[in-house]
Amino acid sequence: MTGGQDPRERLLGLLGLACRAGRLALGARAVAALVARGRRPLVILARDAGAAQRERLLRLSPVRRVVAGAVGREDLARALGRRELVVVAVADPSFVRGIERLDLAGMAGAEGAADKAGSTGTDSSSGVSGPRRGRGRR
């Protein structure tokens, strides 16, 4: 992946790598099962997810962060070799760090979801939610 590549394409590329490595939960049931096992995944929710499904997925707790609106369902499905896909989640720390390093600001619409397990809210400008921390990397 190149540094000048579109952040959306980089996100889809990282998700593809995670999928091939067996580190990605695909679909609402798999994401819910990952959360039920006590993992705190980073959840990627398609911007065009249905209202009822969106609400159901946003109630999952605990999650590390929800990225809502960065990609559409067709792009997500195509990148991962599926016919239709609205939500994926990754709990592997290396993939989570890679996704969090992407410049997700501007990729998502004004909507996002709060992490129900300790978040101070949603950064509505980026559609990324979760615990608010400084932008600097250690």
Secondary structure, DSSP 8 states (H G I E B T S, - for coil): --TTS-HHHHHHHHHHHHHHTT-EEESHHHHHHHHHTT---EEEE-TT--HHHHHHHHT--S-SEEEESSS-HHHHHHHTT-S---EEEE--HHHHHHHHHS--TTTS-S-----TTT---EETTTTEESS---S---
